[in-house]
Amino acid sequence: MSRRLLLYLSLLYVVFAWALNTVLAKQAVVQIDPLAFTFMRFVVMTPLAFLLVRLTGTRIHMERRDLPALIACGACGYGVYQYFWIVGLKYTTPFASSLLGAMSPIFTLAIVAMLGHERVRSGRWFGSAVAMLGIAIFEGAFSGATSFRIGDLLTLAAALVFAGYNVISARLLDRYTPLELLAITMAIGTIMIAPGGIPALVHTDLGAVSWDVWWRLIYATLFPILLTYPVWSHGISRLGAGRASIFSFLTPVLTGLLSIPIVHAKFSSYELVGAAVCLGGMILSYVLGRTSLTAIWAQRTLPLER
């Protein structure tokens, strides 16, 4: 029981770290260009990812036939995804960012169904429809207070892009370890972030950047992936992808709770109802029908908002 409790606590630590990253990053991008912030993260984070692979005794390799898929994976998981996510975060709330970002598995279902990769059960579609209804309620569609922000749209676009990462990486994980794929695709993503990140960084007066931003940058560099990914992977290996992935549904909840004391967030009643319906739909979609992609969703780095 003590080992099982420790394992559950370690998974709670992971989702707490993901949730806190969204709130802290929101505060940082208010004070510094979001692309400069992201580029500085990845310039440091990518070498650390390769170091992590080396410490585990894994040898990185790339097969020529996989190059197009690896590039697409780097774009969907980091490069293009980060443009949408970090800029979207600047123009929305941490809670909305976390909740809308969690829609990525729903978009993944749609992609695999359209491509004919897997047969998606009707129960999953029902849960997905409930989740989409929850998003509509959250955005005020039924309360006469519709306030769909540009940041919300960009975050949904980020979730859609990351769904591509889920689908592509599912095929690559047969030939690459999760950490190996993480390092390779992160390096590719960093190269893609550079065209937007370097000019933003050049026009940023780093001397005027306060310590309040720097410590958030350090946290965003170390915790969302490097200091949580191994723990998450260990949890999956012990509990199985399905049971471990249940913990990821807590991320939007924790983000909302943390945003209250940290950024003094306030929520209307329709937002709370919409969030509850959306999360309920996601859980229904998960419970009412499982596919092989469950393992990929459980291993997502998100956030990366995560």
Beta strands, then each sheet from edge to edge (+ up, - down):
end
